[in-house]
Amino acid sequence: MTLEQALVWVLRGFGALYIVGAVLLFRHLRVYALADDATKRIEMMTREIEGQESPEPPDAFDTERNRWLAAGGVLTAVAGLAMVFALQISLVILVLLVLQQLGYFIRQRMRELAAKTPEAAEDARPSTATRNGFYTCLALTVLAAWLGWKGALA
């Protein structure tokens, strides 16, 4: 087995992990949406009991953030499929995923700088797992580019 063949199998293994990760991300987003909806209902009931007339506007930040995460999940799943089948298109999809993640980091940094409280700033910061995922994606993009250059991808 040549080095290129071994690295194609490494790429395929990460592709399978990307597919699993995308499924888990969508599951997490679904559970979060259900919990968020339940929390909003409880808050509305509490306001009604206390006799408050004007409810606070819903937090659009979480919805927009979840859309960014869902878009990343779609790209992650598609990249995973392309990597599992060792397709050349996986390089293009991985580049798109890197760009999407960079956009997410920029967006979250702007949210962090605009935060009014330290807690809001902390919440806006991407997690360590998200940053590590970005570095892994960069490494896989370089690997896919090298394998494509060597002609090891279909």
Summary of the structure (lengths in Angstrom):
residues: 154
radius of gyration: 20.0
end to end distance: 17.2
largest distance: 73.0
contacts: 416
relative contact order: 0.15
helix: 84%
strand: 0%
